[in-house]
Amino acid sequence: MRLYGEKIGATEPENLEWVLPVQMGSATEELNCAFFSHATGREVWDRNQSIHAADRIYMRCELDGQTLAENGEPAILECKHVNAFSTVEDVVQRYMPQLHHNMHCAGVGHAVLSIFIGTFKHEIFEVAMDDFYLISLLDAEEAFWNAVTTRTPPIVSAPIASPVPFEKLRDADMTGSNEWASNALDWLANKDAAKDFDKAAKTIKGLVDADVGKATGHGIEVKRSKSGSLTIKTEK
């Protein structure tokens, strides 16, 4: 409703000049990009570029930058500076609408979050486009913009939910799967060989059902974040 009031000229935009978290994020953005490049070896370009979506003129974003995802595909970079009590999962979930909005505007399928947590921790997290989530987001944005153009107060709707609620995810022991075992061995043996490593990782992730939060077996562990993204690491 606040944004609706701004768009129809009934409300002045919020003054963020002395809002500390906002200004802290702006002040540390360049440093954040430098830390990301140092940690990953990946370049960042098109800093603070303004982009309109090709199919929806009312959708715009100002990117922190563009880069490459771990798999080499184009990605947007979002730099965040959050308080020391935040978790990566909470940050990803909080910014999921922004990430999908910006990915759509930029026409890419990946987003990379570079996160300063307090003043002692730097985390990097990647999010792949969730097509079903994006459809829901685009519908919500179109409904909002129609409300603006017709000057009809928007209907407040529930937040867009992930396909499977995080708290309902289950653990799965994949020890009995021959296909998992074969690809787990490939993944472990080829961690330093990017091509074979990526192929095995994609196959393994494809074997994890949508309602599984953690899958283990044959020396590897796959965990699903609250955003739905899967990460693979060596099993402890």
Secondary structure as UniProt FT lines:
FT   HELIX           2..7
FT   TURN            8..9
FT   TURN            17..18
FT   HELIX           20..27
FT   HELIX           29..40
FT   TURN            47..48
FT   STRAND          50..52
FT   TURN            57..58
FT   STRAND          60..62
FT   STRAND          65..68
FT   TURN            70..71
FT   STRAND          74..82
FT   TURN            84..85
FT   HELIX           88..94
FT   HELIX           96..106
FT   STRAND          110..117
FT   TURN            118..120
FT   STRAND          121..128
FT   HELIX           131..150
FT   HELIX           166..168
FT   STRAND          170..173
FT   TURN            175..176
FT   HELIX           178..189
FT   TURN            190..192
FT   HELIX           194..206
FT   TURN            210..211
FT   STRAND          212..217
FT   TURN            218..219
FT   STRAND          220..224
FT   TURN            226..227
FT   STRAND          230..234
//
